Amino acid sequence: MDDLDVKLLKLLQANGRAKHQALARELGVSDGTIRNRLAKLEADHTIYQYTALVDPKKLGYNAAAYVGLGLEPLKFLSVLEELAKIDDIHSLSTCTGEHTIIFEVWKKDAEEMAKFIQEKITPITGISKISTNIVVEQTHPSRKAVVPGGVQTTLAII
């Protein structure tokens, strides 16, 4: 990945619907260069999905949470596989630190959130700790991560 790829990703993050011609003009390269770069980024799964970021509240979800899980050491893969089957989970990450797994979930209200945790998460064998962190306010709706060169890009392109 070079500087042009990083700049291309940043532009797509700002406007995933940008036309190849507009991207080429902005970056000072040909349409063909943009097509080739995008094909390469898609083929190597740097970009593996184009998607729309939505506001959960506009969809009627007034309770969003990040849930951290502590696990029994030998149950890591089985817990991960079970969580991956749950459609209500919007993002699922493995991590270091206090929680082995963190996921995001949206629900209509606190009661529905509690019911989800109790009925879908608690029964999974191998979970030793559940920490539900309710989102009070989402201050920046796009998710960002650092890519090579220190440029910020939104994870919607993953």
C-alpha positions in Angstrom: 0.0 0.0 0.0 1.4 3.4 -1.0 0.4 7.0 -0.4 -2.0 6.9 -3.4 -3.9 4.0 -2.0 -4.1 5.7 1.4 -5.4 8.9 -0.2 -7.9 6.9 -2.3 -9.2 5.1 0.8 -9.6 8.4 2.6 -11.7 9.8 -0.2 -13.8 6.7 -0.3 -14.4 6.9 3.4 -15.6 10.5 3.0 -17.8 9.5 0.1 -18.2 5.8 -0.7 -20.4 6.7 -3.7 -17.8 8.9 -5.4 -17.4 8.1 -9.1 -14.1 6.9 -10.5 -13.7 10.1 -12.6 -14.1 12.3 -9.5 -11.6 10.3 -7.5 -9.1 10.4 -10.4 -9.5 14.2 -10.8 -9.0 14.7 -7.0 -5.9 12.5 -7.0 -4.5 13.7 -10.3 -4.4 10.3 -11.9 -6.4 8.5 -14.7 -9.7 6.7 -14.4 -7.8 3.5 -15.3 -5.4 4.0 -12.4 -8.4 4.3 -10.0 -10.1 1.2 -11.4 -6.9 -0.8 -11.1 -6.2 0.4 -7.6 -9.7 -0.4 -6.4 -9.6 -3.8 -8.0 -6.3 -4.5 -6.2 -7.6 -3.2 -2.9 -10.8 -5.3 -3.2 -8.8 -8.4 -4.4 -6.5 -8.3 -1.4 -9.4 -7.6 1.0 -8.1 -4.2 2.1 -11.6 -3.2 0.9 -14.0 -6.1 1.4 -17.3 -4.3 1.7 -18.9 -1.0 0.7 -21.6 -0.1 3.2 -23.7 2.7 4.6 -23.1 3.9 8.1 -26.5 4.5 9.8 -27.7 6.3 12.9 -29.2 3.6 15.2 -31.6 6.1 16.8 -33.1 7.0 13.4 -33.9 3.2 13.0 -35.6 3.2 16.4 -32.7 1.7 18.4 -32.4 3.9 21.5 -30.1 1.6 23.4 -26.6 0.9 21.9 -23.9 -0.9 23.9 -20.4 -2.2 23.6 -20.3 -5.5 25.5 -17.0 -6.8 26.8 -16.5 -10.5 27.6 -14.1 -12.4 29.7 -13.6 -16.0 28.7 -12.5 -19.3 30.0 -9.2 -19.8 28.2 -10.0 -23.0 26.3 -13.4 -21.7 25.1 -12.2 -18.8 23.0 -12.9 -20.2 19.6 -16.3 -21.8 20.5 -17.5 -18.5 22.1 -16.4 -16.5 19.0 -18.2 -18.9 16.7 -21.4 -18.7 18.7 -21.3 -14.9 18.8 -20.7 -14.8 15.0 -24.0 -16.5 14.5 -26.0 -13.8 16.3 -27.5 -11.4 13.8 -28.0 -8.6 16.4 -24.3 -8.2 16.8 -23.0 -5.3 14.6 -19.3 -5.6 15.2 -17.3 -8.3 16.8 -13.6 -7.9 17.8 -11.0 -9.9 19.7 -8.7 -7.8 21.9 -6.1 -7.7 24.6 -6.7 -6.1 28.0 -9.7 -6.5 30.3 -12.0 -8.1 27.7 -11.1 -10.9 25.3 -14.0 -10.1 23.0 -15.9 -6.9 22.5 -19.0 -6.5 20.4 -21.6 -3.8 19.5 -25.3 -4.3 19.8 -28.3 -2.1 19.2 -31.7 -2.5 20.9 -35.0 -0.6 21.1 -34.6 0.2 24.8 -32.8 -0.9 28.0 -35.3 -3.6 28.7 -34.7 -5.2 25.2 -31.0 -4.9 25.8 -31.2 -6.7 29.1 -33.3 -9.4 27.6 -30.8 -9.9 24.7 -27.9 -10.2 27.2 -29.8 -12.6 29.4 -31.2 -14.8 26.6 -28.5 -14.7 23.9 -25.2 -14.1 25.6 -25.4 -15.5 29.2 -26.2 -19.0 28.0 -23.0 -19.3 25.9 -20.7 -21.8 27.5 -17.2 -20.4 28.2 -18.1 -16.8 29.1 -16.8 -15.9 32.6 -17.6 -12.2 32.6 -20.0 -9.8 30.8 -19.5 -6.1 31.0 -22.2 -4.1 29.2 -21.3 -0.5 28.4 -24.3 1.6 27.3 -23.5 4.3 24.7 -24.7 7.7 26.2 -23.9 9.7 23.1 -22.2 8.9 19.8 -20.1 12.0 19.2 -18.5 10.9 15.9 -20.7 8.6 13.9 -17.9 7.2 11.7 -15.5 4.6 13.0 -11.9 5.5 12.3 -8.6 3.7 12.4 -5.1 4.6 11.5 -3.7 3.2 8.2 -0.1 3.4 7.0 1.1 7.0 6.9 -1.0 8.1 9.8 -4.0 9.0 7.7 -7.4 8.5 9.3 -9.9 6.3 7.5 -13.3 5.1 8.4 -13.8 1.4 8.9 -16.9 1.3 6.8 -14.8 0.1 4.0 -13.6 -3.1 5.7 
